[in-house]
Amino acid sequence: FEQIISNLLANALRYGRPPVMVDIAETGPVVEIRVRDRGPGVPDDLRARLFERFELSEEAGDRIQQGFGLGLSVARDLARAQGGELSLEVASPGATFLLALPAAAAA
């Protein structure tokens, strides 16, 4: 869990713009954690491959050659290993990553 959140926050701070926000909500058996930034967002050409290893975007503008290495791929693998999922929600402006994990059983 810590590695997933660390990767998402590092990406938001590196590629996005402030403010970076973290929202947490429990929806039945699932805990949803959203990490949002107000940067330029994820280029269209990269969205389909965003969670693959070592993907790059050549989109013009202030993102000359922005890449994604292992962070998002590892984060998604860790989420799935815990019975959850990691996905991108299209947002404007910025990017929003949704981490959905099973809620812990009540004691």
Biopython code that builds the backbone (N, CA, C, O; Angstrom):
import numpy as np
from Bio.PDB.StructureBuilder import StructureBuilder

atoms = [
    (1, "PHE", "N", (0.830, -1.196, 0.000)),
    (1, "PHE", "CA", (0.000, 0.000, 0.000)),
    (1, "PHE", "C", (0.873, 1.257, 0.000)),
    (1, "PHE", "O", (0.623, 2.193, -0.760)),
    (2, "GLU", "N", (1.887, 1.272, 0.849)),
    (2, "GLU", "CA", (2.763, 2.440, 0.919)),
    (2, "GLU", "C", (3.463, 2.699, -0.410)),
    (2, "GLU", "O", (3.603, 3.849, -0.827)),
    (3, "GLN", "N", (3.901, 1.639, -1.071)),
    (3, "GLN", "CA", (4.591, 1.797, -2.353)),
    (3, "GLN", "C", (3.655, 2.363, -3.419)),
    (3, "GLN", "O", (4.064, 3.206, -4.217)),
    (4, "ILE", "N", (2.417, 1.912, -3.438)),
    (4, "ILE", "CA", (1.445, 2.412, -4.411)),
    (4, "ILE", "C", (1.229, 3.915, -4.205)),
    (4, "ILE", "O", (1.321, 4.701, -5.148)),
    (5, "ILE", "N", (0.941, 4.298, -2.966)),
    (5, "ILE", "CA", (0.681, 5.710, -2.663)),
    (5, "ILE", "C", (1.921, 6.555, -2.944)),
    (5, "ILE", "O", (1.819, 7.657, -3.484)),
    (6, "SER", "N", (3.077, 6.042, -2.579)),
    (6, "SER", "CA", (4.328, 6.754, -2.834)),
    (6, "SER", "C", (4.532, 7.000, -4.330)),
    (6, "SER", "O", (4.911, 8.101, -4.729)),
    (7, "ASN", "N", (4.286, 5.991, -5.150)),
    (7, "ASN", "CA", (4.430, 6.144, -6.603)),
    (7, "ASN", "C", (3.444, 7.165, -7.158)),
    (7, "ASN", "O", (3.809, 7.987, -7.999)),
    (8, "LEU", "N", (2.203, 7.119, -6.695)),
    (8, "LEU", "CA", (1.193, 8.054, -7.193)),
    (8, "LEU", "C", (1.514, 9.494, -6.798)),
    (8, "LEU", "O", (1.373, 10.410, -7.608)),
    (9, "LEU", "N", (1.944, 9.688, -5.557)),
    (9, "LEU", "CA", (2.293, 11.038, -5.118)),
    (9, "LEU", "C", (3.535, 11.555, -5.835)),
    (9, "LEU", "O", (3.594, 12.724, -6.214)),
    (10, "ALA", "N", (4.527, 10.687, -6.021)),
    (10, "ALA", "CA", (5.739, 11.092, -6.734)),
    (10, "ALA", "C", (5.411, 11.523, -8.155)),
    (10, "ALA", "O", (5.943, 12.526, -8.630)),
    (11, "ASN", "N", (4.542, 10.782, -8.844)),
    (11, "ASN", "CA", (4.149, 11.155, -10.206)),
    (11, "ASN", "C", (3.382, 12.474, -10.221)),
    (11, "ASN", "O", (3.611, 13.321, -11.085)),
    (12, "ALA", "N", (2.473, 12.645, -9.264)),
    (12, "ALA", "CA", (1.684, 13.882, -9.211)),
    (12, "ALA", "C", (2.591, 15.085, -8.984)),
    (12, "ALA", "O", (2.381, 16.142, -9.578)),
    (13, "LEU", "N", (3.584, 14.931, -8.139)),
    (13, "LEU", "CA", (4.496, 16.041, -7.856)),
    (13, "LEU", "C", (5.480, 16.285, -8.995)),
    (13, "LEU", "O", (5.888, 17.421, -9.234)),
    (14, "ARG", "N", (5.855, 15.234, -9.688)),
    (14, "ARG", "CA", (6.832, 15.352, -10.778)),
    (14, "ARG", "C", (6.191, 15.856, -12.072)),
    (14, "ARG", "O", (6.737, 16.744, -12.727)),
    (15, "TYR", "N", (5.036, 15.293, -12.445)),
    (15, "TYR", "CA", (4.432, 15.589, -13.740)),
    (15, "TYR", "C", (3.245, 16.538, -13.656)),
    (15, "TYR", "O", (2.859, 17.131, -14.664)),
    (16, "GLY", "N", (2.668, 16.690, -12.485)),
    (16, "GLY", "CA", (1.494, 17.534, -12.330)),
    (16, "GLY", "C", (1.858, 18.903, -11.790)),
    (16, "GLY", "O", (3.021, 19.307, -11.780)),
    (17, "ARG", "N", (0.833, 19.598, -11.343)),
    (17, "ARG", "CA", (1.008, 20.910, -10.726)),
    (17, "ARG", "C", (0.142, 20.958, -9.471)),
    (17, "ARG", "O", (-0.872, 20.265, -9.382)),
    (18, "PRO", "N", (0.545, 21.776, -8.503)),
    (18, "PRO", "CA", (-0.249, 21.910, -7.278)),
    (18, "PRO", "C", (-1.624, 22.479, -7.589)),
    (18, "PRO", "O", (-1.802, 23.153, -8.604)),
    (19, "PRO", "N", (-2.565, 22.222, -6.753)),
    (19, "PRO", "CA", (-2.422, 21.394, -5.557)),
    (19, "PRO", "C", (-2.536, 19.912, -5.889)),
    (19, "PRO", "O", (-3.232, 19.530, -6.829)),
    (20, "VAL", "N", (-1.854, 19.088, -5.119)),
    (20, "VAL", "CA", (-2.010, 17.636, -5.190)),
    (20, "VAL", "C", (-2.931, 17.260, -4.040)),
    (20, "VAL", "O", (-2.674, 17.610, -2.888)),
    (21, "MET", "N", (-3.997, 16.551, -4.357)),
    (21, "MET", "CA", (-4.999, 16.202, -3.351)),
    (21, "MET", "C", (-5.165, 14.692, -3.264)),
    (21, "MET", "O", (-5.037, 13.983, -4.262)),
    (22, "VAL", "N", (-5.449, 14.216, -2.068)),
    (22, "VAL", "CA", (-5.741, 12.807, -1.845)),
    (22, "VAL", "C", (-7.112, 12.737, -1.184)),
    (22, "VAL", "O", (-7.332, 13.321, -0.123)),
    (23, "ASP", "N", (-8.030, 12.017, -1.822)),
    (23, "ASP", "CA", (-9.380, 11.826, -1.294)),
    (23, "ASP", "C", (-9.583, 10.344, -1.020)),
    (23, "ASP", "O", (-9.175, 9.494, -1.812)),
    (24, "ILE", "N", (-10.221, 10.041, 0.114)),
    (24, "ILE", "CA", (-10.474, 8.651, 0.496)),
    (24, "ILE", "C", (-11.957, 8.499, 0.790)),
    (24, "ILE", "O", (-12.545, 9.309, 1.506)),
    (25, "ALA", "N", (-12.558, 7.451, 0.231)),
    (25, "ALA", "CA", (-13.975, 7.170, 0.473)),
    (25, "ALA", "C", (-14.177, 5.667, 0.557)),
    (25, "ALA", "O", (-13.573, 4.902, -0.194)),
    (26, "GLU", "N", (-15.027, 5.258, 1.473)),
    (26, "GLU", "CA", (-15.392, 3.840, 1.561)),
    (26, "GLU", "C", (-16.757, 3.682, 0.921)),
    (26, "GLU", "O", (-17.730, 4.313, 1.335)),
    (27, "THR", "N", (-16.816, 2.827, -0.102)),
    (27, "THR", "CA", (-18.071, 2.576, -0.799)),
    (27, "THR", "C", (-18.373, 1.092, -0.681)),
    (27, "THR", "O", (-17.984, 0.298, -1.537)),
    (28, "GLY", "N", (-19.065, 0.728, 0.383)),
    (28, "GLY", "CA", (-19.374, -0.681, 0.620)),
    (28, "GLY", "C", (-18.125, -1.465, 0.904)),
    (28, "GLY", "O", (-17.388, -1.137, 1.834)),
    (29, "PRO", "N", (-17.867, -2.498, 0.124)),
    (29, "PRO", "CA", (-16.720, -3.361, 0.394)),
    (29, "PRO", "C", (-15.403, -2.840, -0.187)),
    (29, "PRO", "O", (-14.388, -3.537, -0.151)),
    (30, "VAL", "N", (-15.420, -1.605, -0.727)),
    (30, "VAL", "CA", (-14.233, -1.073, -1.401)),
    (30, "VAL", "C", (-13.843, 0.276, -0.795)),
    (30, "VAL", "O", (-14.698, 1.108, -0.494)),
    (31, "VAL", "N", (-12.537, 0.472, -0.623)),
    (31, "VAL", "CA", (-12.002, 1.775, -0.250)),
    (31, "VAL", "C", (-11.412, 2.381, -1.520)),
    (31, "VAL", "O", (-10.582, 1.769, -2.192)),
    (32, "GLU", "N", (-11.859, 3.600, -1.834)),
    (32, "GLU", "CA", (-11.371, 4.296, -3.020)),
    (32, "GLU", "C", (-10.470, 5.451, -2.595)),
    (32, "GLU", "O", (-10.854, 6.299, -1.789)),
    (33, "ILE", "N", (-9.272, 5.464, -3.152)),
    (33, "ILE", "CA", (-8.309, 6.523, -2.867)),
    (33, "ILE", "C", (-7.982, 7.188, -4.191)),
    (33, "ILE", "O", (-7.502, 6.543, -5.123)),
    (34, "ARG", "N", (-8.245, 8.484, -4.263)),
    (34, "ARG", "CA", (-7.963, 9.241, -5.479)),
    (34, "ARG", "C", (-6.809, 10.204, -5.209)),
    (34, "ARG", "O", (-6.807, 10.940, -4.223)),
    (35, "VAL", "N", (-5.831, 10.178, -6.110)),
    (35, "VAL", "CA", (-4.721, 11.131, -6.062)),
    (35, "VAL", "C", (-4.888, 12.022, -7.281)),
    (35, "VAL", "O", (-4.846, 11.555, -8.420)),
    (36, "ARG", "N", (-5.080, 13.331, -7.023)),
    (36, "ARG", "CA", (-5.378, 14.289, -8.095)),
    (36, "ARG", "C", (-4.319, 15.379, -8.133)),
    (36, "ARG", "O", (-3.780, 15.783, -7.102)),
    (37, "ASP", "N", (-4.033, 15.843, -9.337)),
    (37, "ASP", "CA", (-3.189, 17.021, -9.489)),
    (37, "ASP", "C", (-3.851, 17.947, -10.493)),
    (37, "ASP", "O", (-4.864, 17.595, -11.099)),
    (38, "ARG", "N", (-3.281, 19.126, -10.668)),
    (38, "ARG", "CA", (-3.852, 20.115, -11.589)),
    (38, "ARG", "C", (-2.874, 20.446, -12.711)),
    (38, "ARG", "O", (-2.834, 21.576, -13.198)),
    (39, "GLY", "N", (-2.094, 19.463, -13.114)),
    (39, "GLY", "CA", (-1.130, 19.649, -14.196)),
    (39, "GLY", "C", (-1.778, 19.526, -15.554)),
    (39, "GLY", "O", (-2.997, 19.648, -15.681)),
    (40, "PRO", "N", (-0.966, 19.284, -16.578)),
    (40, "PRO", "CA", (-1.471, 19.197, -17.949)),
    (40, "PRO", "C", (-2.207, 17.898, -18.259)),
    (40, "PRO", "O", (-2.775, 17.768, -19.343)),
    (41, "GLY", "N", (-2.213, 16.944, -17.350)),
    (41, "GLY", "CA", (-2.912, 15.684, -17.588)),
    (41, "GLY", "C", (-2.076, 14.695, -18.365)),
    (41, "GLY", "O", (-0.911, 14.956, -18.667)),
    (42, "VAL", "N", (-2.666, 13.562, -18.686)),
    (42, "VAL", "CA", (-1.981, 12.494, -19.415)),
    (42, "VAL", "C", (-2.325, 12.635, -20.897)),
    (42, "VAL", "O", (-3.500, 12.684, -21.259)),
    (43, "PRO", "N", (-1.311, 12.699, -21.751)),
    (43, "PRO", "CA", (-1.576, 12.847, -23.190)),
    (43, "PRO", "C", (-2.421, 11.699, -23.732)),
    (43, "PRO", "O", (-2.299, 10.556, -23.291)),
    (44, "ASP", "N", (-3.280, 12.023, -24.697)),
    (44, "ASP", "CA", (-4.154, 11.021, -25.303)),
    (44, "ASP", "C", (-3.378, 9.816, -25.828)),
    (44, "ASP", "O", (-3.824, 8.676, -25.692)),
    (45, "ASP", "N", (-2.205, 10.075, -26.432)),
    (45, "ASP", "CA", (-1.447, 8.982, -27.049)),
    (45, "ASP", "C", (-0.863, 8.017, -26.028)),
    (45, "ASP", "O", (-0.387, 6.945, -26.402)),
    (46, "LEU", "N", (-0.889, 8.368, -24.763)),
    (46, "LEU", "CA", (-0.284, 7.526, -23.737)),
    (46, "LEU", "C", (-1.313, 6.786, -22.878)),
    (46, "LEU", "O", (-0.963, 5.812, -22.213)),
    (47, "ARG", "N", (-2.546, 7.219, -22.880)),
    (47, "ARG", "CA", (-3.545, 6.667, -21.953)),
    (47, "ARG", "C", (-3.735, 5.157, -22.075)),
    (47, "ARG", "O", (-3.847, 4.470, -21.060)),
    (48, "ALA", "N", (-3.774, 4.638, -23.278)),
    (48, "ALA", "CA", (-4.023, 3.206, -23.475)),
    (48, "ALA", "C", (-2.860, 2.352, -22.974)),
    (48, "ALA", "O", (-3.049, 1.182, -22.642)),
    (49, "ARG", "N", (-1.659, 2.930, -22.917)),
    (49, "ARG", "CA", (-0.465, 2.171, -22.523)),
    (49, "ARG", "C", (0.133, 2.669, -21.215)),
    (49, "ARG", "O", (1.262, 2.313, -20.877)),
    (50, "LEU", "N", (-0.591, 3.470, -20.493)),
    (50, "LEU", "CA", (-0.076, 4.174, -19.325)),
    (50, "LEU", "C", (0.534, 3.254, -18.274)),
    (50, "LEU", "O", (1.511, 3.620, -17.620)),
    (51, "PHE", "N", (-0.029, 2.078, -18.111)),
    (51, "PHE", "CA", (0.431, 1.175, -17.054)),
    (51, "PHE", "C", (1.419, 0.129, -17.565)),
    (51, "PHE", "O", (1.789, -0.789, -16.833)),
    (52, "GLU", "N", (1.847, 0.269, -18.827)),
    (52, "GLU", "CA", (2.876, -0.616, -19.361)),
    (52, "GLU", "C", (4.239, -0.061, -18.971)),
    (52, "GLU", "O", (4.373, 1.128, -18.682)),
    (53, "ARG", "N", (5.227, -0.905, -18.963)),
    (53, "ARG", "CA", (6.566, -0.490, -18.563)),
    (53, "ARG", "C", (7.249, 0.330, -19.644)),
    (53, "ARG", "O", (7.202, -0.013, -20.825)),
    (54, "PHE", "N", (7.884, 1.420, -19.226)),
    (54, "PHE", "CA", (8.734, 2.252, -20.078)),
    (54, "PHE", "C", (8.031, 2.858, -21.272)),
    (54, "PHE", "O", (8.561, 2.820, -22.382)),
    (55, "GLU", "N", (6.858, 3.410, -21.072)),
    (55, "GLU", "CA", (6.145, 4.081, -22.160)),
    (55, "GLU", "C", (6.510, 5.560, -22.180)),
    (55, "GLU", "O", (6.680, 6.177, -21.128)),
    (56, "LEU", "N", (6.630, 6.123, -23.368)),
    (56, "LEU", "CA", (6.988, 7.528, -23.544)),
    (56, "LEU", "C", (5.959, 8.234, -24.406)),
    (56, "LEU", "O", (5.325, 7.627, -25.269)),
    (57, "SER", "N", (5.806, 9.515, -24.161)),
    (57, "SER", "CA", (4.957, 10.355, -24.998)),
    (57, "SER", "C", (5.821, 11.415, -25.655)),
    (57, "SER", "O", (6.695, 12.000, -25.015)),
    (58, "GLU", "N", (5.576, 11.658, -26.919)),
    (58, "GLU", "CA", (6.325, 12.672, -27.658)),
    (58, "GLU", "C", (5.476, 13.927, -27.874)),
    (58, "GLU", "O", (5.801, 14.746, -28.734)),
    (59, "GLU", "N", (4.391, 14.091, -27.105)),
    (59, "GLU", "CA", (3.478, 15.211, -27.304)),
    (59, "GLU", "C", (4.212, 16.540, -27.159)),
    (59, "GLU", "O", (5.069, 16.699, -26.290)),
    (60, "ALA", "N", (3.861, 17.496, -28.026)),
    (60, "ALA", "CA", (4.509, 18.808, -28.018)),
    (60, "ALA", "C", (4.079, 19.619, -26.796)),
    (60, "ALA", "O", (3.252, 19.182, -25.996)),
    (61, "GLY", "N", (4.648, 20.778, -26.680)),
    (61, "GLY", "CA", (4.321, 21.662, -25.575)),
    (61, "GLY", "C", (5.363, 21.547, -24.490)),
    (61, "GLY", "O", (6.542, 21.321, -24.764)),
    (62, "ASP", "N", (4.922, 21.706, -23.250)),
    (62, "ASP", "CA", (5.879, 21.690, -22.144)),
    (62, "ASP", "C", (6.211, 20.275, -21.704)),
    (62, "ASP", "O", (6.876, 20.090, -20.684)),
    (63, "ARG", "N", (5.765, 19.278, -22.445)),
    (63, "ARG", "CA", (6.026, 17.880, -22.121)),
    (63, "ARG", "C", (6.786, 17.253, -23.290)),
    (63, "ARG", "O", (6.280, 16.329, -23.927)),
    (64, "ILE", "N", (7.965, 17.732, -23.571)),
    (64, "ILE", "CA", (8.710, 17.347, -24.763)),
    (64, "ILE", "C", (8.869, 15.836, -24.874)),
    (64, "ILE", "O", (8.511, 15.255, -25.899)),
    (65, "GLN", "N", (9.387, 15.203, -23.864)),
    (65, "GLN", "CA", (9.489, 13.746, -23.895)),
    (65, "GLN", "C", (9.248, 13.247, -22.482)),
    (65, "GLN", "O", (10.181, 12.995, -21.721)),
    (66, "GLN", "N", (8.006, 13.113, -22.162)),
    (66, "GLN", "CA", (7.648, 12.658, -20.826)),
    (66, "GLN", "C", (7.466, 11.164, -20.859)),
    (66, "GLN", "O", (6.838, 10.629, -21.773)),
    (67, "GLY", "N", (8.008, 10.486, -19.874)),
    (67, "GLY", "CA", (7.912, 9.043, -19.871)),
    (67, "GLY", "C", (7.416, 8.501, -18.558)),
    (67, "GLY", "O", (7.418, 9.183, -17.533)),
    (68, "PHE", "N", (6.998, 7.277, -18.614)),
    (68, "PHE", "CA", (6.600, 6.546, -17.432)),
    (68, "PHE", "C", (7.440, 5.288, -17.416)),
    (68, "PHE", "O", (7.439, 4.532, -18.387)),
    (69, "GLY", "N", (8.140, 5.056, -16.355)),
    (69, "GLY", "CA", (9.011, 3.896, -16.280)),
    (69, "GLY", "C", (8.304, 2.724, -15.640)),
    (69, "GLY", "O", (7.388, 2.142, -16.221)),
    (70, "LEU", "N", (8.724, 2.390, -14.464)),
    (70, "LEU", "CA", (8.164, 1.233, -13.769)),
    (70, "LEU", "C", (7.099, 1.605, -12.748)),
    (70, "LEU", "O", (6.284, 0.757, -12.381)),
    (71, "GLY", "N", (7.082, 2.841, -12.282)),
    (71, "GLY", "CA", (6.240, 3.228, -11.156)),
    (71, "GLY", "C", (4.776, 2.853, -11.276)),
    (71, "GLY", "O", (4.237, 2.193, -10.387)),
    (72, "LEU", "N", (4.120, 3.257, -12.353)),
    (72, "LEU", "CA", (2.694, 2.960, -12.491)),
    (72, "LEU", "C", (2.441, 1.487, -12.754)),
    (72, "LEU", "O", (1.438, 0.942, -12.292)),
    (73, "SER", "N", (3.325, 0.839, -13.482)),
    (73, "SER", "CA", (3.181, -0.594, -13.730)),
    (73, "SER", "C", (3.291, -1.380, -12.428)),
    (73, "SER", "O", (2.479, -2.264, -12.153)),
    (74, "VAL", "N", (4.295, -1.050, -11.636)),
    (74, "VAL", "CA", (4.479, -1.719, -10.347)),
    (74, "VAL", "C", (3.301, -1.415, -9.420)),
    (74, "VAL", "O", (2.805, -2.305, -8.730)),
    (75, "ALA", "N", (2.858, -0.161, -9.406)),
    (75, "ALA", "CA", (1.734, 0.212, -8.548)),
    (75, "ALA", "C", (0.472, -0.572, -8.906)),
    (75, "ALA", "O", (-0.243, -1.033, -8.015)),
    (76, "ARG", "N", (0.194, -0.728, -10.196)),
    (76, "ARG", "CA", (-0.992, -1.495, -10.608)),
    (76, "ARG", "C", (-0.833, -2.968, -10.231)),
    (76, "ARG", "O", (-1.782, -3.589, -9.752)),
    (77, "ASP", "N", (0.350, -3.528, -10.441)),
    (77, "ASP", "CA", (0.594, -4.924, -10.068)),
    (77, "ASP", "C", (0.377, -5.126, -8.569)),
    (77, "ASP", "O", (-0.222, -6.119, -8.157)),
    (78, "LEU", "N", (0.859, -4.192, -7.757)),
    (78, "LEU", "CA", (0.681, -4.292, -6.297)),
    (78, "LEU", "C", (-0.791, -4.168, -5.912)),
    (78, "LEU", "O", (-1.263, -4.873, -5.020)),
    (79, "ALA", "N", (-1.511, -3.281, -6.578)),
    (79, "ALA", "CA", (-2.948, -3.138, -6.299)),
    (79, "ALA", "C", (-3.688, -4.429, -6.617)),
    (79, "ALA", "O", (-4.523, -4.880, -5.834)),
    (80, "ARG", "N", (-3.384, -5.017, -7.753)),
    (80, "ARG", "CA", (-4.048, -6.263, -8.151)),
    (80, "ARG", "C", (-3.668, -7.414, -7.226)),
    (80, "ARG", "O", (-4.490, -8.290, -6.959)),
    (81, "ALA", "N", (-2.441, -7.420, -6.738)),
    (81, "ALA", "CA", (-2.013, -8.471, -5.805)),
    (81, "ALA", "C", (-2.787, -8.401, -4.494)),
    (81, "ALA", "O", (-2.890, -9.396, -3.776)),
    (82, "GLN", "N", (-3.332, -7.229, -4.181)),
    (82, "GLN", "CA", (-4.130, -7.049, -2.970)),
    (82, "GLN", "C", (-5.629, -7.149, -3.250)),
    (82, "GLN", "O", (-6.447, -6.811, -2.394)),
    (83, "GLY", "N", (-5.986, -7.610, -4.444)),
    (83, "GLY", "CA", (-7.392, -7.751, -4.798)),
    (83, "GLY", "C", (-8.038, -6.463, -5.254)),
    (83, "GLY", "O", (-9.264, -6.360, -5.271)),
    (84, "GLY", "N", (-7.229, -5.469, -5.627)),
    (84, "GLY", "CA", (-7.754, -4.177, -6.025)),
    (84, "GLY", "C", (-7.428, -3.841, -7.457)),
    (84, "GLY", "O", (-7.098, -4.712, -8.261)),
    (85, "GLU", "N", (-7.527, -2.545, -7.767)),
    (85, "GLU", "CA", (-7.273, -2.061, -9.122)),
    (85, "GLU", "C", (-6.767, -0.627, -9.043)),
    (85, "GLU", "O", (-7.114, 0.121, -8.129)),
    (86, "LEU", "N", (-5.951, -0.263, -10.005)),
    (86, "LEU", "CA", (-5.457, 1.105, -10.153)),
    (86, "LEU", "C", (-5.798, 1.563, -11.563)),
    (86, "LEU", "O", (-5.501, 0.868, -12.534)),
    (87, "SER", "N", (-6.420, 2.732, -11.678)),
    (87, "SER", "CA", (-6.825, 3.215, -12.991)),
    (87, "SER", "C", (-6.676, 4.733, -13.066)),
    (87, "SER", "O", (-6.512, 5.413, -12.053)),
    (88, "LEU", "N", (-6.736, 5.236, -14.284)),
    (88, "LEU", "CA", (-6.709, 6.669, -14.543)),
    (88, "LEU", "C", (-8.129, 7.123, -14.809)),
    (88, "LEU", "O", (-8.845, 6.521, -15.610)),
    (89, "GLU", "N", (-8.532, 8.181, -14.139)),
    (89, "GLU", "CA", (-9.801, 8.830, -14.441)),
    (89, "GLU", "C", (-9.469, 10.086, -15.232)),
    (89, "GLU", "O", (-8.627, 10.877, -14.808)),
    (90, "VAL", "N", (-10.111, 10.278, -16.365)),
    (90, "VAL", "CA", (-9.842, 11.451, -17.182)),
    (90, "VAL", "C", (-10.381, 12.671, -16.451)),
    (90, "VAL", "O", (-11.557, 12.734, -16.093)),
    (91, "ALA", "N", (-9.505, 13.629, -16.239)),
    (91, "ALA", "CA", (-9.866, 14.844, -15.523)),
    (91, "ALA", "C", (-9.311, 16.034, -16.283)),
    (91, "ALA", "O", (-8.330, 15.912, -17.016)),
    (92, "SER", "N", (-9.935, 17.169, -16.108)),
    (92, "SER", "CA", (-9.424, 18.373, -16.740)),
    (92, "SER", "C", (-9.631, 19.520, -15.772)),
    (92, "SER", "O", (-10.774, 19.768, -15.388)),
    (93, "PRO", "N", (-8.631, 20.211, -15.366)),
    (93, "PRO", "CA", (-7.231, 19.952, -15.695)),
    (93, "PRO", "C", (-6.669, 18.852, -14.812)),
    (93, "PRO", "O", (-7.273, 18.471, -13.809)),
    (94, "GLY", "N", (-5.525, 18.355, -15.192)),
    (94, "GLY", "CA", (-4.783, 17.418, -14.363)),
    (94, "GLY", "C", (-5.082, 15.968, -14.631)),
    (94, "GLY", "O", (-5.701, 15.591, -15.627)),
    (95, "ALA", "N", (-4.614, 15.173, -13.695)),
    (95, "ALA", "CA", (-4.793, 13.728, -13.753)),
    (95, "ALA", "C", (-5.338, 13.267, -12.408)),
    (95, "ALA", "O", (-5.008, 13.826, -11.361)),
    (96, "THR", "N", (-6.174, 12.242, -12.456)),
    (96, "THR", "CA", (-6.691, 11.626, -11.242)),
    (96, "THR", "C", (-6.486, 10.130, -11.357)),
    (96, "THR", "O", (-6.969, 9.493, -12.294)),
    (97, "PHE", "N", (-5.765, 9.576, -10.396)),
    (97, "PHE", "CA", (-5.566, 8.129, -10.342)),
    (97, "PHE", "C", (-6.433, 7.586, -9.229)),
    (97, "PHE", "O", (-6.452, 8.125, -8.122)),
    (98, "LEU", "N", (-7.157, 6.509, -9.528)),
    (98, "LEU", "CA", (-8.063, 5.870, -8.583)),
    (98, "LEU", "C", (-7.491, 4.535, -8.169)),
    (98, "LEU", "O", (-7.288, 3.649, -8.999)),
    (99, "LEU", "N", (-7.234, 4.394, -6.884)),
    (99, "LEU", "CA", (-6.818, 3.125, -6.294)),
    (99, "LEU", "C", (-8.024, 2.574, -5.550)),
    (99, "LEU", "O", (-8.505, 3.199, -4.605)),
    (100, "ALA", "N", (-8.513, 1.424, -5.960)),
    (100, "ALA", "CA", (-9.644, 0.770, -5.319)),
    (100, "ALA", "C", (-9.147, -0.526, -4.688)),
    (100, "ALA", "O", (-8.617, -1.403, -5.369)),
    (101, "LEU", "N", (-9.329, -0.628, -3.368)),
    (101, "LEU", "CA", (-8.880, -1.811, -2.618)),
    (101, "LEU", "C", (-10.020, -2.352, -1.784)),
    (101, "LEU", "O", (-10.892, -1.592, -1.364)),
    (102, "PRO", "N", (-10.031, -3.655, -1.535)),
    (102, "PRO", "CA", (-11.056, -4.204, -0.653)),
    (102, "PRO", "C", (-10.922, -3.601, 0.748)),
    (102, "PRO", "O", (-9.817, -3.460, 1.272)),
    (103, "ALA", "N", (-12.053, -3.253, 1.338)),
    (103, "ALA", "CA", (-12.057, -2.727, 2.700)),
    (103, "ALA", "C", (-11.747, -3.860, 3.672)),
    (103, "ALA", "O", (-12.092, -5.017, 3.431)),
    (104, "ALA", "N", (-11.101, -3.510, 4.755)),
    (104, "ALA", "CA", (-10.792, -4.508, 5.780)),
    (104, "ALA", "C", (-12.088, -4.914, 6.476)),
    (104, "ALA", "O", (-12.998, -4.103, 6.652)),
    (105, "ALA", "N", (-12.151, -6.160, 6.858)),
    (105, "ALA", "CA", (-13.333, -6.652, 7.585)),
    (105, "ALA", "C", (-13.378, -6.032, 8.970)),
    (105, "ALA", "O", (-12.340, -5.834, 9.601)),
    (106, "ALA", "N", (-14.576, -5.727, 9.442)),
    (106, "ALA", "CA", (-14.745, -5.167, 10.780)),
    (106, "ALA", "C", (-14.347, -6.196, 11.832)),
    (106, "ALA", "O", (-14.602, -7.390, 11.676)),
    (107, "ALA", "N", (-13.726, -5.724, 12.891)),
    (107, "ALA", "CA", (-13.260, -6.629, 13.951)),
    (107, "ALA", "C", (-14.388, -7.056, 14.845)),
    (107, "ALA", "O", (-14.174, -7.816, 15.789)),
]
sb = StructureBuilder()
sb.init_structure("model")
sb.init_model(0)
sb.init_chain("A")
sb.init_seg("    ")
for serial, (resi, resn, name, xyz) in enumerate(atoms, 1):
    if name == "N":
        sb.init_residue(resn, " ", resi, " ")
    sb.init_atom(name, np.array(xyz, "f"), 0.0, 1.0, " ", f" {name:<3s}", serial, name[0])
structure = sb.get_structure()
